[in-house]
Amino acid sequence: MTEDPAAKVRLDKWLWAARFFKTRRLAKAAIEGGKVRWDGQRIKAGKEIGVGDSLTIRQGFDDKEVLVTALSEQRRGAPEAALLYEEMAASKALRENRAADRKAAAGGFRPSDHKPSKKERRQLQKFEQGNKPDDD
């Protein structure tokens, strides 16, 4: 890890080392797809970033706003990778609120842990057609 403010690291290498993406290829694809922004602007994978830079990273449904606190070109364990950045408090709160909203929107729906049996399929078909299922 480098904390020297004059040091620079390629963005795709840093995202990989900070464990936002499993491979540098995925990091590069995300950057080229506009899912990573530097100070609000689109950026290229070869852009060198430094300590104090602000990044917005879109992963799945969520955007993470992070501040680069250290640099590294080597991928290490998750506890060490977490030291490379600091997520903004507003970003973290917004992400948690959106996750809670998505969970509430599901309305308590829990997918089945098994494939429906023949009897359960027939009951589902009857229910979808508007008939009352049998109580077998």
Secondary structure, DSSP 8 states (H G I E B T S, - for coil): -B--TT--EEHHHHHHHTTSSSSHHHHHHHHHTT-EEETTEE--TT-EE-TT-EEEEEETTEEEEEEE--B-SS---HHHHGGGEEE-HHHHHHHHHHHHHHHHHTTT----SS---HHHHHHHHHHHTT------
